[in-house]
Amino acid sequence: MTLAVALVGSILVASSPVLPKPLQIANKEEERRNRIEEIVRRLPDAEKNLISGDIEVVARVVDLQSGEYIATADPRSL
């Protein structure tokens, strides 16, 4: 009986960092979306476009020295 309790306990402890990962990712994406929406709401006339779906938010990487977009860089990897 003690061995069974120890095995169940060790399985629960070992899986605890892995199980909440999808929830953490979903929460992080929701927080990111909320921050972007808040920024867009501060722009003039942008809130009505956000509500109507006329705004598309696209992440891009910019070379700070030249000001040009870097097409080969993936913003999600940064």
Rosetta blueprint (number, residue, H / E / L):
1 M L
2 T H
3 L H
4 A H
5 V H
6 A H
7 L H
8 V H
9 G H
10 S H
11 I H
12 L H
13 V H
14 A H
15 S H
16 S L
17 P L
18 V L
19 L L
20 P L
21 K H
22 P H
23 L H
24 Q H
25 I H
26 A H
27 N H
28 K H
29 E H
30 E H
31 E H
32 R H
33 R H
34 N H
35 R H
36 I H
37 E H
38 E H
39 I H
40 V H
41 R H
42 R L
43 L L
44 P L
45 D L
46 A H
47 E H
48 K H
49 N H
50 L H
51 I H
52 S H
53 G L
54 D L
55 I L
56 E L
57 V L
58 V L
59 A L
60 R L
61 V L
62 V E
63 D L
64 L L
65 Q L
66 S L
67 G L
68 E L
69 Y E
70 I L
71 A L
72 T L
73 A L
74 D L
75 P H
76 R H
77 S H
78 L L
